[in-house]
Amino acid sequence: MSTPFRFERPENLEILARPKLTVAIVIACRGGQEKLDLVLASLAQQSYPASLTKLYIIDDGSEPPIKLPKIRPKRSQVIQFKNKSGHWGKTAATNGSLSKVKEDVIWFVDGDMVFDPDHLAHHMKWHHESDDYVVLGWKRFVAQWDYTPQALSKALAAGKFMDLHEQSWGKELWEARIERTKELTRPGVEGYRSLVGATFSMRNTQWKRVGGYNPQLITGEDVELGWRVFTSGLRLVPDRQAHSWHLGYSTVEENKEIIHRHNDPTLAQFIPQMHTIRARQNFDWKVATYQLLVDVRNSNLSKLLNQIDQLVGLVGTSVEIKLLAPWVTLQERYSPVADDFADIREIYNWVKGDSKFGFIDIDSNAELTIDYLLSLFAHSPTPYYLFTDGDFAINLKDLVDSLLISEEGLLGVASKDDRRAFALFAPALARAARTKGNLYKNISSQWGVRWITEERFLELNQGKKSRVKRFGRYLKREGKKVNSPRQLLIFIKKLVSLVLRKVLKSG
C-alpha cells in the first residue's frame, strides 16, 4: 500500500468480488430492543460475506437485558457489560469490550439504524485499498416506520431498500461540510466534525492506536474521536453509496440546549479548534492549540512575550512552550552586575513557575537542524507545531494562517540574516512519524514543504487588502455554518466580539 499525498484517495472504487478482511460489527446500547431488532434484520441481509463478519452487541446495563432476536446475523454475540461507579456508559462499555476483539476492521453502528444490503461492502472496499481510512456511511433520517423485522428482511432481499421511505431528511450542516471540503479530500481543520457514531468503520489497529473512545466523555465521544482521527493523519471517507435510514430524531436534535450545556465544556477540553467555546471562560485546557519551540539564546523576555502574545491573540487559544537555551550554565557562579546570561536568566526566573513552559538544554553554540527540531515535538491532538528563533520578529499567528491557506504540511520562513521559523500541521507530522525513514523527507513527500523569504511572507500577510481578504474568508467560512436562528445569533455575537477586539487593539 502506497503512502497517500495529503487526503487524496482513489475515485469510484468498486465492491470487491472476493474480499478477505474480517469485520467486527459493534453496537453498544442500553435498551431499545424494538429498534435493535430492525437493525439486526438489516444486518442479516448484508451482502458482505457472513463468514467474514461477527456481530457484537454490547449491553450497557439494559433492563431487561438485550436478547438476540430470531432474525440476525449468523455469528452474533451479546456482551453484558457490568456497570459500576465511574465505569459505565457507551465509551467505557465499548473500550472494555473491544480490547480483545481480533477482527481486521471494526464497524460501529447505532441501535436505531436500517442499512442497505451493500452498506458494509461499500465500507470494506476502502479498507481493502488502504489501512488508514475511516469510512462514514451516508444516512437519512425518517420520522415514521411501521415494518416488522420480517417485513424489513423480505423488502431488503427484494432490493427495495430505497422504497422503504418516501419522506426523509439529512443533516444539512453535515452534508454541506462534505460538499464544501470536496468529500473531505480538502477538509482544512473542520473535517473532524464529520465523524458521527451512527455508522463508521476503521481498521482495528488504527482504533487501538488512536486510543479508542475518550473515557472522560459520556456523550459526544464520536466528535472527540473524530478530532484525534484527523490530527493522526487518517483519511475520512464519506461514501454516498453506503445508504442507511436513521429511525427517528437524534438525541441532540431533541435536546439541543441540554446536550450543548453538557458537552461543550468537556469537548472543548480536548478539541482546540473549539476556541469559540473556550473563549467563554478564562481557563486552562487539557489540549493546547499550539506546541511552540523557541530558541531563546539570542532573545530576551520582551521579545519572547511579544511572540507568544501574537500567537495566542485569538481568544480561546492556548500554547505549550519549550524554550531552548544553555540552561545548565545558570547553575554556575555569577555576578548579577556582570552576567553573560542575564537575558535567559531573566526569562527563566519569570516563567519557571508557569506550567505551560518547559526547558530544553542545548549548547551555547549548537546548530539546530530541522531533523533535531522535529524530533522535539511530542505528537498529541494539538493541531499546530511551531519553531522560531527568539530574535526573529515574525507574527506566528500569521504563519499558522498561511500554513492553512497553503495546505502544505510544513511552511517555513527565512530572513536575510538567517533567522528561521516554521509551522507544522499535525496530520502531516503524525503520518510522517508512522512511516519509516527521515521525518522531514516524509513530511515533504506526503504533505508538502515550502520555505519562503521573510519579504514574501510579509507581502502575503500585511496591508489592508490582505486583512480584507482574510475577513472575507472568515465571513464566508463562518456564515456557511448558520442554519438556524440560534446559530445566526451565535454568528452575530462572534462577529461583534471580533470587531470590538480589533477596534480596541488599534486604539
ROTISE-997116 format. One record per residue (C-alpha): z, y negated, x. Coordinates in nm, 4 decimals. Last residue first. Layout:
pz->Z, py->Y, px->X $
...
This chain:
pz->1.9973, py->-5.2228, px->-0.6685 $
pz->1.7322, py->-4.9632, px->-0.5982 $
pz->1.9813, py->-4.6814, px->-0.6486 $
pz->2.0934, py->-4.8243, px->-0.9826 $
pz->1.7355, py->-4.8327, px->-1.1101 $
pz->1.6531, py->-4.4820, px->-0.9834 $
pz->1.9721, py->-4.3365, px->-1.1309 $
pz->1.9100, py->-4.5136, px->-1.4620 $
pz->1.5545, py->-4.3771, px->-1.4812 $
pz->1.6724, py->-4.0209, px->-1.4177 $
pz->1.9509, py->-4.0434, px->-1.6760 $
pz->1.7113, py->-4.1830, px->-1.9367 $
pz->1.4637, py->-3.8998, px->-1.8708 $
pz->1.7324, py->-3.6319, px->-1.8814 $
pz->1.8649, py->-3.7701, px->-2.2115 $
pz->1.5122, py->-3.7803, px->-2.3567 $
pz->1.4466, py->-3.4180, px->-2.2526 $
pz->1.7758, py->-3.2994, px->-2.4035 $
pz->1.6913, py->-3.4753, px->-2.7315 $
pz->1.3452, py->-3.3146, px->-2.7340 $
pz->1.5079, py->-2.9759, px->-2.6657 $
pz->1.7265, py->-3.0168, px->-2.9738 $
pz->1.4338, py->-3.1300, px->-3.1884 $
pz->1.2436, py->-2.8116, px->-3.0892 $
pz->0.9556, py->-2.7028, px->-2.8643 $
pz->1.0044, py->-2.9182, px->-2.5567 $
pz->0.9441, py->-2.7195, px->-2.2378 $
pz->0.5968, py->-2.8655, px->-2.1918 $
pz->0.7518, py->-3.2099, px->-2.1589 $
pz->0.9434, py->-3.1013, px->-1.8490 $
pz->0.6309, py->-3.0182, px->-1.6495 $
pz->0.4152, py->-3.3067, px->-1.7722 $
pz->0.6908, py->-3.5638, px->-1.7343 $
pz->0.7755, py->-3.4374, px->-1.3855 $
pz->0.4102, py->-3.4340, px->-1.2795 $
pz->0.3792, py->-3.7945, px->-1.3949 $
pz->0.6920, py->-3.8913, px->-1.2029 $
pz->0.5474, py->-3.7300, px->-0.8913 $
pz->0.2185, py->-3.9135, px->-0.9377 $
pz->0.3965, py->-4.2440, px->-0.9948 $
pz->0.6019, py->-4.1896, px->-0.6820 $
pz->0.2883, py->-4.1165, px->-0.4780 $
pz->0.1131, py->-4.4303, px->-0.6013 $
pz->0.4189, py->-4.6452, px->-0.5358 $
pz->0.4324, py->-4.5532, px->-0.1704 $
pz->0.5637, py->-4.2696, px->0.0406 $
pz->0.5370, py->-3.8925, px->0.0186 $
pz->0.1887, py->-3.7883, px->0.1263 $
pz->0.1432, py->-4.0671, px->0.3815 $
pz->0.4878, py->-3.9992, px->0.5186 $
pz->0.3974, py->-3.6345, px->0.5749 $
pz->0.0671, py->-3.7274, px->0.7368 $
pz->0.2436, py->-3.9598, px->0.9789 $
pz->0.5079, py->-3.6980, px->1.0565 $
pz->0.2332, py->-3.4585, px->1.1544 $
pz->0.1648, py->-3.1419, px->0.9593 $
pz->0.2502, py->-2.7753, px->1.0064 $
pz->0.1381, py->-2.5129, px->0.7553 $
pz->0.2473, py->-2.1521, px->0.7109 $
pz->0.1060, py->-1.9146, px->0.4484 $
pz->0.2521, py->-1.6546, px->0.2166 $
pz->0.1915, py->-1.3028, px->0.3437 $
pz->0.0134, py->-1.3725, px->0.6738 $
pz->0.2224, py->-1.6728, px->0.7786 $
pz->0.5520, py->-1.5335, px->0.6536 $
pz->0.4821, py->-1.2083, px->0.8373 $
pz->0.3958, py->-1.3958, px->1.1564 $
pz->0.7280, py->-1.5816, px->1.1382 $
pz->0.9252, py->-1.2616, px->1.0779 $
pz->0.7624, py->-1.0601, px->1.3567 $
pz->0.7046, py->-0.6983, px->1.2615 $
pz->0.8078, py->-0.4594, px->0.9879 $
pz->0.8122, py->-0.5981, px->0.6357 $
pz->1.1304, py->-0.6416, px->0.4331 $
pz->1.2108, py->-0.9700, px->0.6123 $
pz->0.8668, py->-1.1073, px->0.5249 $
pz->0.9267, py->-1.0358, px->0.1559 $
pz->1.2619, py->-1.2127, px->0.1574 $
pz->1.1456, py->-1.5152, px->0.3565 $
pz->0.8402, py->-1.5717, px->0.1374 $
pz->1.0410, py->-1.5343, px->-0.1841 $
pz->1.2997, py->-1.7835, px->-0.0483 $
pz->1.0579, py->-2.0680, px->0.0331 $
pz->1.1005, py->-2.2263, px->0.3781 $
pz->1.1318, py->-2.5931, px->0.4695 $
pz->1.0662, py->-2.7250, px->0.8197 $
pz->1.1818, py->-2.9979, px->1.0539 $
pz->1.0819, py->-3.0853, px->1.4062 $
pz->1.1164, py->-3.3667, px->1.6591 $
pz->0.8596, py->-3.3580, px->1.9379 $
pz->0.8391, py->-3.7318, px->2.0143 $
pz->0.5158, py->-3.7625, px->1.8168 $
pz->0.6833, py->-3.6047, px->1.5138 $
pz->0.6482, py->-3.2529, px->1.3758 $
pz->0.6674, py->-3.1470, px->1.0101 $
pz->0.6822, py->-2.7889, px->0.8836 $
pz->0.5925, py->-2.6169, px->0.5584 $
pz->0.6783, py->-2.2496, px->0.5182 $
pz->0.5752, py->-2.0053, px->0.2460 $
pz->0.2960, py->-2.2330, px->0.1320 $
pz->0.2545, py->-2.3364, px->-0.2331 $
pz->0.1589, py->-2.6862, px->-0.1074 $
pz->0.3241, py->-2.8575, px->-0.4047 $
pz->0.6409, py->-2.6538, px->-0.3592 $
pz->0.6601, py->-2.7305, px->0.0125 $
pz->0.5967, py->-3.0996, px->-0.0519 $
pz->0.8942, py->-3.1122, px->-0.2874 $
pz->1.1087, py->-2.9414, px->-0.0238 $
pz->0.9988, py->-3.1949, px->0.2393 $
pz->1.0657, py->-3.4828, px->0.0011 $
pz->1.4209, py->-3.3510, px->-0.0340 $
pz->1.4461, py->-3.3338, px->0.3454 $
pz->1.3692, py->-3.7022, px->0.3948 $
pz->1.2961, py->-3.7209, px->0.7672 $
pz->1.4751, py->-3.9322, px->1.0262 $
pz->1.4712, py->-3.6687, px->1.3024 $
pz->1.7798, py->-3.7105, px->1.5217 $
pz->1.9545, py->-3.4024, px->1.3863 $
pz->1.6545, py->-3.1791, px->1.4366 $
pz->1.5839, py->-3.0170, px->1.1055 $
pz->1.5910, py->-2.6723, px->0.9507 $
pz->1.5613, py->-2.5760, px->0.5873 $
pz->1.5937, py->-2.2765, px->0.3556 $
pz->1.5169, py->-2.3079, px->-0.0155 $
pz->1.5714, py->-2.0782, px->-0.3163 $
pz->1.9311, py->-1.9592, px->-0.2595 $
pz->1.9499, py->-1.6123, px->-0.4173 $
pz->2.0504, py->-1.4836, px->-0.0708 $
pz->1.8885, py->-1.4339, px->0.2673 $
pz->2.1162, py->-1.5343, px->0.5541 $
pz->1.9165, py->-1.7735, px->0.7704 $
pz->1.9916, py->-1.7581, px->1.1417 $
pz->1.6993, py->-1.5288, px->1.2268 $
pz->1.4548, py->-1.7980, px->1.1173 $
pz->1.5955, py->-2.0333, px->1.3812 $
pz->1.5564, py->-1.7771, px->1.6576 $
pz->1.1977, py->-1.6982, px->1.5649 $
pz->1.1120, py->-2.0688, px->1.5463 $
pz->1.2417, py->-2.1151, px->1.8989 $
pz->1.5429, py->-2.3310, px->1.9739 $
pz->1.5380, py->-2.4357, px->2.3377 $
pz->1.8946, py->-2.4347, px->2.4696 $
pz->2.0029, py->-2.7198, px->2.6961 $
pz->2.3548, py->-2.7767, px->2.5607 $
pz->2.3941, py->-2.4056, px->2.4945 $
pz->2.4416, py->-2.2965, px->2.1352 $
pz->2.7455, py->-2.2419, px->1.9123 $
pz->2.6828, py->-2.2064, px->1.5421 $
pz->2.9189, py->-2.3948, px->1.3097 $
pz->2.9671, py->-2.3747, px->0.9338 $
pz->2.9905, py->-2.6412, px->0.6661 $
pz->3.0120, py->-2.5866, px->0.2896 $
pz->3.3815, py->-2.5055, px->0.3182 $
pz->3.4783, py->-2.8586, px->0.4246 $
pz->3.7755, py->-2.8569, px->0.6616 $
pz->3.5646, py->-2.8760, px->0.9775 $
pz->3.3645, py->-3.1716, px->0.8407 $
pz->3.5280, py->-3.4801, px->0.9909 $
pz->3.6591, py->-3.3341, px->1.3170 $
pz->3.3331, py->-3.1539, px->1.3882 $
pz->3.1144, py->-3.4599, px->1.3361 $
pz->3.3424, py->-3.6721, px->1.5547 $
pz->3.3340, py->-3.4047, px->1.8242 $
pz->2.9537, py->-3.3905, px->1.7965 $
pz->2.9290, py->-3.7613, px->1.8673 $
pz->3.2033, py->-3.7839, px->2.1327 $
pz->3.0598, py->-3.5033, px->2.3447 $
pz->3.0424, py->-3.6892, px->2.6764 $
pz->3.3927, py->-3.8248, px->2.6119 $
pz->3.5158, py->-4.1116, px->2.8275 $
pz->3.7603, py->-4.3045, px->2.6077 $
pz->3.8927, py->-3.9980, px->2.4252 $
pz->3.9413, py->-3.8232, px->2.7629 $
pz->3.8504, py->-3.4543, px->2.7830 $
pz->3.9936, py->-3.1083, px->2.8553 $
pz->3.7674, py->-2.8281, px->2.7343 $
pz->3.7808, py->-2.6824, px->2.3834 $
pz->3.5024, py->-2.9124, px->2.2619 $
pz->3.2683, py->-2.7340, px->2.5025 $
pz->3.2674, py->-2.4310, px->2.2721 $
pz->3.0872, py->-2.6380, px->2.0097 $
pz->2.7665, py->-2.6591, px->2.2111 $
pz->2.5692, py->-2.7587, px->1.8976 $
pz->2.4075, py->-2.6097, px->1.5860 $
pz->2.5481, py->-2.7109, px->1.2475 $
pz->2.5178, py->-2.4676, px->0.9574 $
pz->2.5093, py->-2.6253, px->0.6140 $
pz->2.5356, py->-2.4855, px->0.2623 $
pz->2.3843, py->-2.7238, px->0.0074 $
pz->2.4186, py->-2.8288, px->-0.3545 $
pz->2.2015, py->-2.9587, px->-0.6383 $
pz->2.3258, py->-3.0741, px->-0.9786 $
pz->2.2361, py->-3.4404, px->-0.9382 $
pz->1.9225, py->-3.4864, px->-0.7289 $
pz->2.0228, py->-3.6728, px->-0.4136 $
pz->2.1207, py->-3.3453, px->-0.2497 $
pz->1.8683, py->-3.3695, px->0.0344 $
pz->1.8962, py->-3.7463, px->0.0751 $
pz->2.2743, py->-3.7283, px->0.1051 $
pz->2.2493, py->-3.4475, px->0.3611 $
pz->2.0156, py->-3.6372, px->0.5920 $
pz->2.2280, py->-3.9529, px->0.5604 $
pz->2.5424, py->-3.7570, px->0.6398 $
pz->2.3886, py->-3.6207, px->0.9578 $
pz->2.2572, py->-3.9558, px->1.0773 $
pz->2.5939, py->-4.1259, px->1.0233 $
pz->2.7914, py->-3.8486, px->1.1923 $
pz->2.5815, py->-3.8431, px->1.5082 $
pz->2.2751, py->-3.6621, px->1.6327 $
pz->2.1322, py->-3.5482, px->1.9638 $
pz->2.3096, py->-3.2119, px->1.9780 $
pz->2.3168, py->-3.1979, px->1.5961 $
pz->2.0616, py->-2.9196, px->1.5489 $
pz->2.0814, py->-2.8909, px->1.1710 $
pz->2.0384, py->-2.5706, px->0.9699 $
pz->2.0348, py->-2.6094, px->0.5919 $
pz->2.0658, py->-2.3466, px->0.3206 $
pz->1.9713, py->-2.5121, px->-0.0059 $
pz->2.0341, py->-2.4827, px->-0.3796 $
pz->2.3708, py->-2.3163, px->-0.3249 $
pz->2.4903, py->-2.0048, px->-0.5059 $
pz->2.8540, py->-1.9780, px->-0.6210 $
pz->2.8747, py->-2.3364, px->-0.7379 $
pz->3.1086, py->-2.6263, px->-0.6546 $
pz->3.1983, py->-2.8505, px->-0.9452 $
pz->3.1032, py->-3.2008, px->-1.0571 $
pz->3.0104, py->-3.1210, px->-1.4153 $
pz->2.7097, py->-3.1883, px->-1.6394 $
pz->2.4753, py->-3.1844, px->-1.3385 $
pz->2.5088, py->-2.8067, px->-1.3134 $
pz->2.3243, py->-2.7768, px->-1.6437 $
pz->2.0401, py->-2.9967, px->-1.5188 $
pz->2.0524, py->-2.8064, px->-1.1879 $
pz->1.9575, py->-2.4744, px->-1.3498 $
pz->1.7346, py->-2.4012, px->-1.0483 $
pz->2.0490, py->-2.3135, px->-0.8548 $
pz->2.0907, py->-1.9892, px->-1.0543 $
pz->2.4214, py->-1.8102, px->-0.9836 $
pz->2.6912, py->-2.0467, px->-1.1067 $
pz->2.4462, py->-2.1964, px->-1.3573 $
pz->2.4328, py->-1.8595, px->-1.5343 $
pz->2.8081, py->-1.8721, px->-1.5916 $
pz->2.8193, py->-2.2329, px->-1.7106 $
pz->2.5220, py->-2.1890, px->-1.9465 $
pz->2.6067, py->-1.8508, px->-2.0984 $
pz->2.8982, py->-1.9117, px->-2.3368 $
pz->2.8073, py->-2.2597, px->-2.4599 $
pz->2.4429, py->-2.1546, px->-2.4740 $
pz->2.5324, py->-1.8445, px->-2.6779 $
pz->2.7399, py->-2.0407, px->-2.9286 $
pz->2.4747, py->-2.3094, px->-2.9750 $
pz->2.1881, py->-2.0626, px->-3.0114 $
pz->2.3478, py->-1.8030, px->-3.2404 $
pz->2.0613, py->-1.6509, px->-3.4444 $
pz->1.7903, py->-1.7204, px->-3.1891 $
pz->2.0115, py->-1.6009, px->-2.9033 $
pz->2.0883, py->-1.2685, px->-3.0738 $
pz->1.7158, py->-1.2037, px->-3.1167 $
pz->1.5596, py->-1.2050, px->-3.4610 $
pz->1.4379, py->-0.8903, px->-3.6312 $
pz->1.2722, py->-0.5723, px->-3.5062 $
pz->1.0843, py->-0.6590, px->-3.1884 $
pz->0.7364, py->-0.5072, px->-3.2052 $
pz->0.5581, py->-0.3876, px->-2.8929 $
pz->0.2271, py->-0.4095, px->-2.7077 $
pz->0.1714, py->-0.3317, px->-2.3384 $
pz->-0.1830, py->-0.4719, px->-2.3316 $
pz->-0.0647, py->-0.8257, px->-2.2549 $
pz->0.0970, py->-0.7061, px->-1.9337 $
pz->0.3300, py->-0.9705, px->-1.7902 $
pz->0.3627, py->-0.8965, px->-1.4173 $
pz->0.6498, py->-1.0303, px->-1.2079 $
pz->0.5912, py->-0.9830, px->-0.8349 $
pz->0.8900, py->-0.9308, px->-0.6069 $
pz->0.9645, py->-1.1982, px->-0.3475 $
pz->1.3402, py->-1.1486, px->-0.3442 $
pz->1.3869, py->-1.5009, px->-0.4839 $
pz->1.1987, py->-1.3893, px->-0.7964 $
pz->1.3896, py->-1.0646, px->-0.8510 $
pz->1.7142, py->-1.2526, px->-0.7936 $
pz->1.6204, py->-1.5114, px->-1.0578 $
pz->1.5001, py->-1.2461, px->-1.3018 $
pz->1.8325, py->-1.0658, px->-1.2639 $
pz->2.0019, py->-1.3892, px->-1.3709 $
pz->1.7825, py->-1.4132, px->-1.6794 $
pz->1.8286, py->-1.0425, px->-1.7624 $
pz->2.2073, py->-1.0701, px->-1.7433 $
pz->2.2082, py->-1.3426, px->-2.0071 $
pz->2.5031, py->-1.1746, px->-2.1769 $
pz->2.8247, py->-1.0255, px->-2.0373 $
pz->2.7740, py->-1.1523, px->-1.6824 $
pz->3.0133, py->-1.1006, px->-1.3895 $
pz->2.8710, py->-0.7531, px->-1.3251 $
pz->2.5368, py->-0.9031, px->-1.2126 $
pz->2.2788, py->-0.6422, px->-1.3095 $
pz->2.1292, py->-0.4192, px->-1.0437 $
pz->2.1859, py->-0.5037, px->-0.6776 $
pz->1.8467, py->-0.6323, px->-0.5613 $
pz->1.8068, py->-0.3168, px->-0.3523 $
pz->1.9167, py->-0.0810, px->-0.6295 $
pz->1.6611, py->-0.2101, px->-0.8762 $
pz->1.3994, py->-0.2193, px->-0.5988 $
pz->1.4553, py->0.1478, px->-0.5144 $
pz->1.4394, py->0.2417, px->-0.8826 $
pz->1.0984, py->0.0759, px->-0.9082 $
pz->1.0752, py->-0.1761, px->-1.1874 $
pz->1.0329, py->-0.1911, px->-1.5630 $
pz->1.0695, py->-0.4442, px->-1.8420 $
pz->1.1046, py->-0.4238, px->-2.2184 $
pz->1.3664, py->-0.6088, px->-2.4245 $
pz->1.5555, py->-0.7390, px->-2.1204 $
pz->1.3649, py->-1.0583, px->-2.0592 $
pz->1.2088, py->-1.1631, px->-1.7287 $
pz->1.0026, py->-1.4756, px->-1.7919 $
pz->1.2752, py->-1.7127, px->-1.6776 $
pz->1.2083, py->-1.6127, px->-1.3158 $
pz->0.8669, py->-1.7796, px->-1.3274 $
pz->1.0164, py->-2.1288, px->-1.3154 $
pz->1.0051, py->-2.1840, px->-0.9399 $
pz->0.6291, py->-2.2149, px->-0.8977 $
pz->0.4894, py->-1.9260, px->-1.1005 $
pz->0.1354, py->-1.9119, px->-0.9620 $
pz->0.0440, py->-1.5472, px->-1.0311 $
pz->0.2816, py->-1.5591, px->-1.3274 $
pz->0.0016, py->-1.4958, px->-1.5817 $
pz->-0.1695, py->-1.8178, px->-1.4729 $
pz->0.1560, py->-2.0143, px->-1.4493 $
pz->0.0847, py->-2.2321, px->-1.7536 $
pz->-0.0267, py->-1.9381, px->-1.9671 $
pz->0.2826, py->-1.7291, px->-1.8926 $
pz->0.5024, py->-2.0337, px->-1.9444 $
pz->0.3366, py->-2.0999, px->-2.2804 $
pz->0.4099, py->-1.7400, px->-2.3846 $
pz->0.7792, py->-1.7812, px->-2.3095 $
pz->0.8049, py->-2.1209, px->-2.4803 $
pz->0.6195, py->-1.9947, px->-2.7860 $
pz->0.8294, py->-1.6786, px->-2.8235 $
pz->0.6040, py->-1.4703, px->-3.0446 $
pz->0.5601, py->-1.4377, px->-3.4181 $
pz->0.4762, py->-1.1651, px->-3.6644 $
pz->0.3077, py->-1.1142, px->-4.0005 $
pz->0.0709, py->-0.8261, px->-4.0829 $
pz->0.3000, py->-0.5582, px->-3.9446 $
pz->0.2483, py->-0.1819, px->-3.8976 $
pz->-0.1298, py->-0.2160, px->-3.8696 $
pz->-0.1191, py->-0.2845, px->-3.4942 $
pz->0.0473, py->0.0534, px->-3.4344 $
pz->-0.2050, py->0.2426, px->-3.6484 $
pz->-0.3407, py->0.4942, px->-3.3956 $
pz->-0.2854, py->0.7981, px->-3.6201 $
pz->-0.0022, py->0.9268, px->-3.3998 $
pz->0.1586, py->0.5858, px->-3.4315 $
pz->0.1431, py->0.5986, px->-3.8104 $
pz->0.2910, py->0.9508, px->-3.8252 $
pz->0.5784, py->0.8597, px->-3.5945 $
pz->0.6507, py->0.5486, px->-3.7984 $
pz->0.6532, py->0.7455, px->-4.1239 $
pz->0.8985, py->0.9989, px->-3.9786 $
pz->1.1183, py->0.7326, px->-3.8198 $
pz->1.1287, py->0.5570, px->-4.1569 $
pz->0.9219, py->0.2519, px->-4.2434 $
pz->1.0501, py->-0.0515, px->-4.4302 $
pz->1.0118, py->-0.3354, px->-4.1840 $
pz->1.0871, py->-0.7056, px->-4.2138 $
pz->1.1315, py->-1.0083, px->-3.9870 $
pz->0.8913, py->-0.9183, px->-3.7080 $
pz->0.8905, py->-1.0450, px->-3.3495 $
pz->0.6005, py->-0.9881, px->-3.1108 $
pz->0.6337, py->-0.8319, px->-2.7676 $
pz->0.4342, py->-0.8003, px->-2.4471 $
pz->0.5916, py->-0.5751, px->-2.1839 $
pz->0.7055, py->-0.7174, px->-1.8527 $
pz->0.6406, py->-0.5338, px->-1.5258 $
pz->0.8485, py->-0.5909, px->-1.2138 $
pz->0.6100, py->-0.5084, px->-0.9317 $
pz->0.7026, py->-0.4418, px->-0.5681 $
pz->0.6160, py->-0.0715, px->-0.5379 $
pz->0.2380, py->-0.1029, px->-0.5566 $
pz->-0.0599, py->0.0444, px->-0.7466 $
pz->0.1312, py->0.3345, px->-0.9057 $
pz->0.3889, py->0.0870, px->-1.0359 $
pz->0.1128, py->-0.1216, px->-1.1911 $
pz->-0.0493, py->0.1637, px->-1.3853 $
pz->0.3038, py->0.2555, px->-1.4937 $
pz->0.3632, py->-0.0438, px->-1.7162 $
pz->0.0380, py->0.0168, px->-1.9045 $
pz->0.1315, py->0.3831, px->-1.9499 $
pz->0.4679, py->0.2746, px->-2.0911 $
pz->0.3045, py->0.0782, px->-2.3733 $
pz->0.0256, py->0.3264, px->-2.4473 $
pz->0.1901, py->0.4636, px->-2.7643 $
pz->0.2621, py->0.1095, px->-2.8935 $
pz->0.6336, py->0.0483, px->-2.8903 $
pz->0.8986, py->-0.0312, px->-3.1515 $
pz->1.2007, py->-0.2273, px->-3.0291 $
pz->1.5570, py->-0.2775, px->-3.1536 $
pz->1.7600, py->-0.0777, px->-2.9011 $
pz->1.6414, py->-0.2761, px->-2.6013 $
pz->1.4376, py->-0.1023, px->-2.3310 $
pz->1.4632, py->-0.0903, px->-1.9532 $
pz->1.2000, py->0.1221, px->-1.7789 $
pz->1.3293, py->0.2556, px->-1.4476 $
pz->1.0775, py->0.3921, px->-1.1983 $
pz->1.0987, py->0.6710, px->-0.9393 $
pz->1.3558, py->0.8840, px->-1.1241 $
pz->1.6787, py->0.9679, px->-0.9376 $
pz->1.9547, py->0.8288, px->-1.1614 $
pz->2.2882, py->0.8433, px->-0.9776 $
pz->2.3904, py->0.4759, px->-0.9957 $
pz->2.2259, py->0.4384, px->-1.3347 $
pz->2.5371, py->0.4937, px->-1.5473 $
pz->2.7596, py->0.2515, px->-1.3606 $
pz->2.5091, py->-0.0319, px->-1.3446 $
pz->2.4060, py->0.0105, px->-1.7079 $
pz->2.7564, py->0.0327, px->-1.8533 $
pz->2.8879, py->-0.2535, px->-1.6414 $
pz->2.5973, py->-0.4805, px->-1.7350 $
pz->2.5867, py->-0.3794, px->-2.1004 $
pz->2.9541, py->-0.4277, px->-2.1785 $
pz->3.2789, py->-0.2857, px->-2.0426 $
pz->3.4803, py->-0.2707, px->-1.7226 $
pz->3.7337, py->-0.5533, px->-1.7094 $
pz->3.9680, py->-0.3660, px->-1.9424 $
pz->3.8300, py->-0.0213, px->-2.0137 $
pz->3.5191, py->0.1195, px->-2.1743 $
pz->3.4099, py->0.4771, px->-2.1079 $
pz->3.0323, py->0.5024, px->-2.1073 $
pz->2.9108, py->0.7973, px->-2.3125 $
pz->2.5728, py->0.8925, px->-2.1668 $
pz->2.3326, py->1.0230, px->-2.4308 $
pz->2.0472, py->1.2339, px->-2.2935 $
pz->1.6839, py->1.2825, px->-2.3871 $
pz->1.4101, py->1.5054, px->-2.2445 $
pz->1.1882, py->1.5883, px->-2.5398 $
pz->1.1516, py->1.2277, px->-2.6519 $
pz->1.2991, py->1.1675, px->-2.9973 $
pz->1.2502, py->1.2579, px->-3.3617 $
pz->1.5547, py->1.4612, px->-3.4700 $
pz->1.8003, py->1.1840, px->-3.3906 $
pz->2.0293, py->1.1791, px->-3.0844 $
pz->2.3726, py->1.0531, px->-3.1805 $
pz->2.5465, py->0.7276, px->-3.0881 $
pz->2.9245, py->0.7361, px->-3.1240 $
pz->3.0836, py->0.6118, px->-3.4473 $
pz->3.1972, py->0.3629, px->-3.3325 $
pz->2.9901, py->0.2738, px->-3.0241 $
pz->3.1663, py->0.2356, px->-2.6878 $
pz->2.8762, py->0.1363, px->-2.4619 $
pz->2.6510, py->0.4332, px->-2.5379 $
pz->2.3970, py->0.4555, px->-2.2571 $
pz->2.0865, py->0.6261, px->-2.3912 $
pz->1.8977, py->0.7865, px->-2.1024 $
pz->1.5449, py->0.9044, px->-2.1782 $
pz->1.3598, py->1.1198, px->-1.9259 $
pz->0.9962, py->1.0878, px->-1.8293 $
pz->0.7477, py->1.2744, px->-1.6086 $
pz->0.7151, py->1.5857, px->-1.8272 $
pz->0.6567, py->1.3589, px->-2.1267 $
pz->0.3284, py->1.2458, px->-1.9727 $
pz->0.2572, py->0.8783, px->-2.0551 $
pz->0.1006, py->0.8707, px->-2.4017 $
pz->0.4229, py->0.7577, px->-2.5685 $
pz->0.4755, py->0.9071, px->-2.9155 $
pz->0.8379, py->1.0156, px->-2.8618 $
pz->0.9155, py->0.6605, px->-2.7519 $
pz->0.8068, py->0.5324, px->-3.0932 $
pz->1.0435, py->0.7718, px->-3.2721 $
pz->1.3149, py->0.6795, px->-3.0235 $
pz->1.2896, py->0.3116, px->-3.1105 $
pz->1.2950, py->0.3923, px->-3.4820 $
pz->1.6146, py->0.5964, px->-3.4442 $
pz->1.7632, py->0.3085, px->-3.2457 $
pz->1.7102, py->0.0759, px->-3.5383 $
pz->1.9327, py->0.2931, px->-3.7597 $
pz->2.1845, py->0.3742, px->-3.4833 $
pz->2.2647, py->0.0102, px->-3.4109 $
pz->2.5992, py->0.0675, px->-3.2412 $
pz->2.6632, py->-0.0455, px->-2.8858 $
pz->2.3526, py->-0.0106, px->-2.6746 $
pz->2.2103, py->0.0504, px->-2.3282 $
pz->1.8608, py->0.1989, px->-2.3490 $
pz->1.7070, py->0.3349, px->-2.0295 $
pz->1.3775, py->0.5197, px->-1.9890 $
pz->1.3873, py->0.6868, px->-1.6471 $
pz->1.0319, py->0.7361, px->-1.5236 $
pz->0.8693, py->0.9796, px->-1.2808 $
pz->0.5649, py->0.8780, px->-1.0781 $
pz->0.2621, py->1.1067, px->-1.0554 $
pz->-0.0016, py->0.9727, px->-1.2931 $
pz->-0.3181, py->1.1742, px->-1.3610 $
pz->-0.5524, py->0.9803, px->-1.5905 $
pz->-0.4131, py->0.6449, px->-1.4835 $
pz->-0.4317, py->0.3527, px->-1.7237 $
pz->-0.6797, py->0.0980, px->-1.5906 $
pz->-0.6059, py->-0.2099, px->-1.3832 $
pz->-0.7924, py->-0.5160, px->-1.5047 $
pz->-0.7066, py->-0.7589, px->-1.2260 $
pz->-0.5441, py->-0.6925, px->-0.8916 $
pz->-0.2431, py->-0.8954, px->-0.7736 $
pz->-0.1606, py->-1.2334, px->-0.6193 $
pz->0.1996, py->-1.3482, px->-0.6069 $
pz->0.1970, py->-1.4695, px->-0.2455 $
pz->-0.0524, py->-1.2624, px->-0.0460 $
pz->0.0133, py->-0.8933, px->-0.1058 $
pz->0.1262, py->-0.6335, px->0.1505 $
pz->-0.1065, py->-0.3329, px->0.1490 $
pz->0.0000, py->0.0000, px->0.0000 $
